[in-house]
Amino acid sequence: MSAMMKGLTCCALLAAATLIPVAAAKADPRGGPLSGVQRAPANGSIVHTIVYNGGERADFAVTGDGDTTLNIVVRDGAANLVVRTTGRGDRAHVSWYPRETATYRIYVVNEGGVYNEYSWRAY
């Protein structure tokens, strides 16, 4: 291997090692990951109000009891839509990158005619 190739390989490995921590940055809510169990009413929703740190990946996930469809809608402090899920089933996950540390309203929407008891996790 030529000296030039060795130098390029070394630089590529160093660049990859430097980027891994940045790519893996994850925004736990203030105070660390949160979780719980809630009951979304029939044809209704529950709101989770969570502060996420800016510049890092934010995640929110739900797993329902199997009775109805659950979807997630995330809105910022100005009520702008940030991300949402659509479709059938009662397992859903969203992730996004907050530009700044802020409070987000996360709606778990039950689209069925009976309640759905779900576990949730903010991480």
PENOR-V856032 format. One record per residue. N is the residue number from 0. RES is the residue in one letter. SS is DSSP state (helix for helix, strand for strand, loop for the rest). OMEGA is omega in whole degrees, 0 to 359 (999 if undefined). BURIAL is # if it has 16 or more other C-alpha atoms within 10 Angstrom, else .. Layout:
((N	RES	SS	OMEGA	BURIAL) (N	RES	SS	OMEGA	BURIAL))
This chain:
((0	M	loop	181	.) (1	S	loop	178	.) (2	A	helix	180	.) (3	M	helix	179	.) (4	M	helix	178	.) (5	K	helix	179	.) (6	G	helix	179	.) (7	L	helix	179	.) (8	T	helix	179	.) (9	C	helix	181	.) (10	C	helix	180	.) (11	A	helix	178	.) (12	L	helix	178	.) (13	L	helix	179	.) (14	A	helix	179	.) (15	A	helix	180	.) (16	A	helix	180	.) (17	T	helix	184	.) (18	L	helix	184	.) (19	I	helix	179	.) (20	P	helix	180	.) (21	V	helix	181	.) (22	A	helix	182	.) (23	A	loop	181	.) (24	A	loop	183	.) (25	K	strand	183	#) (26	A	loop	168	#) (27	D	loop	174	#) (28	P	strand	176	#) (29	R	loop	181	.) (30	G	loop	178	.) (31	G	loop	181	.) (32	P	loop	178	.) (33	L	strand	176	.) (34	S	strand	179	.) (35	G	strand	177	.) (36	V	strand	181	.) (37	Q	strand	176	.) (38	R	strand	177	#) (39	A	strand	181	#) (40	P	loop	177	#) (41	A	loop	180	.) (42	N	loop	182	#) (43	G	loop	181	#) (44	S	strand	174	#) (45	I	strand	180	#) (46	V	strand	173	.) (47	H	strand	179	.) (48	T	strand	189	.) (49	I	strand	175	.) (50	V	strand	176	#) (51	Y	strand	179	#) (52	N	loop	181	#) (53	G	loop	175	.) (54	G	loop	180	.) (55	E	loop	180	#) (56	R	strand	177	#) (57	A	strand	181	#) (58	D	strand	174	#) (59	F	strand	183	#) (60	A	strand	176	#) (61	V	strand	172	#) (62	T	strand	184	#) (63	G	loop	183	#) (64	D	loop	176	.) (65	G	loop	185	.) (66	D	loop	187	.) (67	T	loop	175	#) (68	T	loop	174	#) (69	L	strand	173	#) (70	N	strand	182	#) (71	I	strand	175	#) (72	V	strand	180	#) (73	V	strand	177	#) (74	R	strand	178	#) (75	D	loop	183	#) (76	G	loop	178	.) (77	A	loop	180	.) (78	A	loop	175	.) (79	N	loop	176	.) (80	L	strand	179	.) (81	V	strand	181	#) (82	V	strand	177	.) (83	R	strand	172	#) (84	T	loop	174	.) (85	T	loop	175	.) (86	G	loop	184	.) (87	R	loop	177	.) (88	G	loop	181	.) (89	D	loop	170	#) (90	R	strand	183	#) (91	A	strand	180	#) (92	H	strand	173	#) (93	V	strand	172	#) (94	S	strand	179	#) (95	W	strand	180	.) (96	Y	strand	178	#) (97	P	loop	178	#) (98	R	loop	180	.) (99	E	loop	177	.) (100	T	loop	185	.) (101	A	strand	176	.) (102	T	strand	178	#) (103	Y	strand	174	#) (104	R	strand	183	#) (105	I	strand	182	#) (106	Y	strand	172	#) (107	V	strand	188	#) (108	V	strand	177	#) (109	N	strand	183	#) (110	E	loop	182	#) (111	G	loop	184	#) (112	G	loop	175	.) (113	V	loop	180	.) (114	Y	loop	176	#) (115	N	strand	176	#) (116	E	strand	186	#) (117	Y	strand	171	#) (118	S	strand	181	#) (119	W	strand	180	#) (120	R	strand	174	.) (121	A	strand	184	#) (122	Y	loop	999	#))
